[in-house]
Amino acid sequence: MQTELMAKASHDALVDAEPKIRPFVLTRSATAGAMRYAASSWSGDNVTSWDSMKGANALALNAGVSLLQVHSIVFIHVL
């Protein structure tokens, strides 16, 4: 419920600021209900490793099954 309310608060603030422009809300965590207000979910920064990629792919596939329309994965390379 918290993720849905955070997405709604971001959506409503953007609509109040620019009522003629459709808002695009990117949220770090989301449930299927949050997709009423947020168009995307982001997994956060993942360290570039096989274990991290395996987990991120599983997360993205589950997001798709849960009807999250857009899901983003970011990998960072640590030297």
N, C-alpha and C positions, 0 to 999 in steps of 0.2 A: 504494500500500500504506500510506503514511503516513496518508492521510486516513481509511482504514478503521480503522487501529489507534487513531487519535485518537477516532474516533466510538465504538469499542468501549470505550476507557478511560472516556469520559464516561458511556456507557450503564452500564457495570459499577459505576462510582462511585455513580450515582443508584440503582441497584438495591440496592447495599449500604446506602445511607443510608435508603431507604424501600422495603423489599422488597414491600410490599403495593400500591404504586402503580406503574402502568406508566410508564416514563420517556418523556419527549419531549425528544429531543436535536436542537438546531438547530446545524448546522455550516456554517462559511463555505465550505468547499470539500469536495467529495465525489465519489467514483466510484460506479459502480453497486453495487459490493460493500459500500460503507459504509452502504447503505440497510438492511442487516441490523440495524444498531444506531442509525441516525439516521433520523428521520422526515422531515427537511427539510434543504434546502440553501439558503443565502442568498448572493446575489451580492455583497454588500457595498454600501457607499454609492457611488452613482453621481452625478456632477454632472448637473444638469438641462441637457441639450443634446440636439439631434437625433442627433448621432453616438453619444452615450452611450446614448440610448434604442434606437437601431438595434442596437447591440452587445448590450444587455441582453435585447432581444427575441429575438435570435438565440440567445443563451445559454439563455434559458428554453425555447425550442422544442427545442433540442438536449437539454436536461435531460429534457424530456418523452419524447422519442424514446428516451432512455437508461433509461427506466423509473424516474426519480427522481419519487416520488409528489408531493412538495410542493417547490416552488421559489419563493423570495421575491426580489423586486427592490425596492430602496429607492433613491429619487431624492432628492437634497437640492438646495435652491435656494441658490445662492451669490450674494450681493449684491455 
